């Protein structure tokens, strides 16, 4: 297991991690991650994505955790988007779990998810949901963490290479630890 520190980013600290988050996004897409971008990812797309993240954090609509190596390199990140409608205030969506290709298989994604789940539980969110590439390694992680697969949607999104694939839908009910 690699030595990392996980931080919950506040809007005022976002700028110091912006470059690292951009590098993480580029690395993830280059590695084939289906996270909303194609292989010809432009600097403008990266900037727009990061601006959206920063705005979401500022407005309180999004939470972001980063995994930092000892040299403060952003090795991974995950986002939580709490539902804002009054009839869904106990749920939140897990979004964009990413880990640098060179830092995978060291428990970073697992630690990010446990941190996210604990924060969700503390804030009263007891139902998490997500989607991921059907058949991907990420499915094994989510299943290991207790997420329940409820099905898949065919031809849901394109991989970075442009080929369409199904997405798998998952949820997890969080229990109080006390």
N, C-alpha and C positions, 0 to 999 in steps of 0.2 A: 504494500500500500504506500502510495506517495504522500509526502507531507504537504497538506494544503490547509488553507484557512478559508472559511466561507464567510462572506460578508453580505448583508442585506443593504443594497444601495439606496441611499436617499438622493433626491434630486440634486442637492448641492454638491454631492460627491461624484455624480455621474460623469462630468467632463474628464476627470482624471482616469477613467476607465474606458472612455469612448474608443480610443485607438485599439486597445486590447479586445474590446467587444467586436469591433469591425474585423479584426484579424481572425477572431474565433468564428464569426459568421462566414468569412471567406473560406477558411479551412474546412468548415463543416460542409459547405456547398461543394467545394472541390472534392471532398471525400464522398460525395453522392447523397448527402442527407437531403431528404425531402422535407424542407422546412419553409417552403413558399417561394423559392428562388430558382432560377435556371442557371446553367453553367456559365453563361455570358454575363454574370452579375457585374453591374457597373458601379463605379464609385458613387454615382448619383443615387442608385438604389440603396446602397449601403448607408449613405448619409440620410436618406429619407426614412429608412428603417430605424436608424439610431435616434433620429429626431422624434419619431413616433413613440419609441420606448421612453425617452426622456420626458416627453409630454405626458404620457400615461402615468409615469411615476409622480410627476409634479401634481397631476390632478387626482392622484390617489386611486386610479382605476387599474393600476398594474403594480406588481411587486417583482423585484428582480434580485436574485442572489447570484453572486459570482464566486467561483472557486479560484483561489489565488495560490500559485506556487510560491516558494520561499523568496524568489526574486521579484514577486508581485506580478508575474505574467498571469493573465487571465487564461486559466486552463479549462474553464467550463462555466456554464450559466444555466439558469432555469427561471421561468416566469410564472407568476400566478395572477390570473385575472378574475377577481371576485365578481360574481353576478351583481348587478346593480338594481334589478327590478325587485320590488318589494316582496313578490311572491317567491323569490329564489335566493334570499339572503343567506341561506345556509350552504350554497354551492359556489364552486369556483372552478375555473378551467386551468389545467396545467398546460403551459405552452413552451415551445422552443427549448427543450432540454438539449444542450450541446456540450460536447467535450472535444478538445483538440485531439486530432488523430494520434499524435505522439504521446498523449497522456491517458489514453483509454486503457481499460482493463486494470485500473488501479483503485476502483471504488469511488471515483469522483462523482459519477452520475448517481450512484446509490446515496452518497452523503448529501448531495444537493437535494434529492427527492425527500430524504428523511427530514432535512431542515425545512423544506417547503411544507411538508405535511404537519410538522410541529407548529409552524407559524399559522397555518390554516386553522388547525384545531384551536389554538390559543385565541384566534380572532372569531371563533364561533362558526367557522366553515366546516361542516361535517360531511359534505359530499363533494368529491373531486371527480372531474371527468377530463378525458383527453382523447386525442386520436393520434395514430402513428401508422407508419408504413406497414401494411400487413406482411407478415413473414420476416420482419426485420429483427435484428438483435435486440432492439429496444423492447419488442414484445416480451422477450424473456425477462428483462429487468422488471417491467411493470407487473408481470405475472408473479415474479419472485416477491415483489413488494405487496402483493395481495390485491392487485387491481383485477376486476372481473371483466372479461371480454364479453361484449354484448352483441357483436356482429361486425360486419364489414360492409363498406360501400364500394362497389366496383368503379374503376376509372375515376377515382376521386380527385387525384392531383397528379401533376407531372413530376418525375424525378428531375434532377438538374439536367440530365441528358434529353429531356423532353418527352420521354416515354411515360404513358399514363399507367397508374397502378391503383390497386384498392387500398383503402385505409381501414384500419381496425379501430373500433370504438371501445373504450374502457371507462370504468368508474370504480371508485373506492369509497366506501363509507368509513369515515374516521370515528373512532371511539375515544371517549375521554380516558385519559391515562390514570385518573384518580380513582 
